Amino acid sequence: MFARMIQKGKTFVQAALVTFIGLSVAAYPVSAHEWEPRWSLAIHGGAGTITPENLTPELREQYEAALQEALDAGSAVLKDGGSAMDAVKAAIVPLEDNPLFNAGRGAVFTWEGENELDASIMDGRDRSAGAVTGVKSIKNPILLADAVRTESRHVFLSGAGAEEFAAAHSLETAPPEWFATEKRREALERMKARELSALDVDHKFGTVGAVALDLNGNLAAGTSTGGMTGKRWGRIGDSPMIGAGTYADDRSCAVSATGWGEYFIRVGVAQEICTRLRYRFRQEIDAAQATVPKGPEGFPTYIVHASEFRLSTEQVQEEADAVMSEVKELGGDGGIILVTPDGYSLYSFNTAGMYRGRATSAGVNEVAIFAGE
Ligand code: ASP
């Protein structure tokens, strides 16, 4: 065991410590090479009943190309040493502009036949955040959310006020025709005619999102959506809600969600995952510390330092899955993407598929749609 650790690049102290205390927890000591700067990016374009049977090969190709375009845009920023915040915006803008997704252009219709857009963004460095809901003329709501974060004293602006703020900060606007697509209008009409629910007509959530880790070790998350077909009375989903649809904290993770917003709000999904990871990390360190023998005076002979450990990817997945199970138990569905400070990027979803992709400085570059891919 000892030789293997040295081989893997562990420092002597770390290897000796692990051998000494016979560490069995899955959190593992950090090796020297693992400290090298790294970047990581994950994106999504919604989750839902997405199966090979209900997606034609042509449409599948279009989705994959759109996801790859977004992934490339975000990766280019990170490769060049750009910030996680810039990468998240760079990845989300093309998804907002693409009518395939329910965000920006191609957003679903409200009951009244309009497109009302929501977005939020968060910087894990200082947990600064910006969000907008119910905007109708802003071409890229994610950029407005970021302007709220950087140019205002507030976190969350709505409707006419948000549009007024956008005008004062020269955000690009677009006419209603830019956002409206036939496919989404037809979904609203079907819903009204047959008294269906949003889930019956949409079959999938087309919200878009991105999470990133940059070379400086900072995390960011962003989400943008048109909400759910036929929403009314000023309904607001999880996507623009910091803590529900979006959260980033350099100490734990960055999360962006997609799914049945009401359930994600009730569980507080994005923040709940980050909080669980923070405590899980602490628990693992405490468990390791408890196994360190005490000296003659009753004090531990070694103090385990947080910087020597990281959670394993399995542990991170466990926590994300546990939160998604809570959503399911309450009756909701959907998924999340997540990136940790160590560069793990993963998904957790309880639907048949999720439009998704990830790329890392280690050479990962993949897009996927169906579960199990
Ligand atoms: N979460 C979004 C909402 O409830 C919908 C989606 O993910 O597509 O507004």
Residues whose N, C-alpha, C, O or C-beta is under 5 A from the ligand:
A	BS01	LIG	F205 G206 T207 T225 G227 M228 G237 D238 S239 A257 T258 G259 W260 G261 E262
